[in-house]
């Protein structure tokens, strides 16, 4: 899953891109041992990842998620414990 690119996400059907972004979000959060879901933030993140990928097709999806999630956490004042 770490090999898929933003170009692949951006060049698929919107419904498929939404589902893939949702799956990636769960996978990404699972790696961080976050086992809960905020549906409204998830939808926002999904949309932002897709937009970011359209603007940066050369990146891996996981890289785009990292950028978007960090930006969202900073904007919301959420501190992540290291």
N, C-alpha and C positions, 0 to 999 in steps of 0.2 A: 504494500500500500504506500510505502514511502517513495516509490518511484514514479507515481502518477504526477503529471505536470498540470500546471494551471491551464495551459493550452488545451489539454484534454478535457478539463472541466468546463472551460469557457466555450468549447465547440461541441457541446452535447445538448440534447433537449433540455429545456428549463426544468421540467419535472425530474429528469434524471440527475441534473446538477443539484437540485434541492435535496434529493434523497442521498446522493453521495456526500454532500456537505454535511448533512445531518449525521450520517454514519461516521464520517471523519471526526466530527465534533465529539461524539461519544467515545471514539477510540482515543483521541487526544486527551480528553479528560480522564479516561480510564488509566492512561499512563501516569497521570498526575495523582491517581488515587482519589479522584473526585467522583463520587458515586451518587450524584443527584442531578436533577435537570431543572433549569429555569426556562420554560418554553418561550417566553417573550424574548429573553436575552439570546436564546438559541436561534430563534428566527432572525433576529437582528444580526447575529454573528454569521449565520449562513448567508444572508444577503451581502454583507460586507466582504466575506471571503470570495464570493462569486464576482463581485465588482472588482476586488483587488486582483483576482486572477485574470480578469479580462484586460486589466491595465498592465499586468506583469506575466505574460504567458510563458516566459522563459523559466519561471520559478517552479519548484515542486509545490504541490498543494499544501503539504505539511509546513513548508516555509511560509506560505501566505497565511496559514492559520496562526502560526506563531506571531507574526506581525500584527494581525487583526486582533487576536486575543489580548496581546500585551497592550495595544492601543485602547481597547475597550476597558480593560481593567484600570488603566491609568485615568481614563476619562471618568470612570465611575468611582474612583478613589479606593479601589480594591488593592490591598497589599497581598502579595504572594509570599508565603513562608518558603525559604530555601531549604 
